[in-house]
Amino acid sequence: MAVIGHLEFRDKVVTIFSSSSGPRYTIATKEGKMIAARLGEEELLAEFPDLYQSIKTGEAGNDASLQKAHK
């Protein structure tokens, strides 16, 4: 899986991966503690509905930024 990018929120960092079955999302705290690993979209919606909505609508607000992944 290749990293597409990172979304940084006030208290969480979401890493987005590409996969043959669609995007996968890993959620961690700002301190680096893993909360959830490689969730599919349905899992992300079920476990983190607010994050899902922010990612899907692009309405992260002033507390998030998209950073291009470096290889």
C-alpha positions, 0 to 999 in steps of 0.5 A: 500500500502506498501512502496518499497523504496525511490529514492533521486534525487538532488531536489526531493524524489520519494517514490515507493509503491506496489499496486495490480495494480502495482507500485505507485509513490509519488513525493516530494521536498527535503523539503517535499512539495508534488508535486504528489501523488501515480501516476501510471507508465503512469501518471509518464511518462506523468508528469515526463518523466525524472524521469520515465526514471531514475527510469526505466533504473536505470541511476540515476547518482551520484545525486540519491540513493536507500534507503530501506524502513523501516517498 
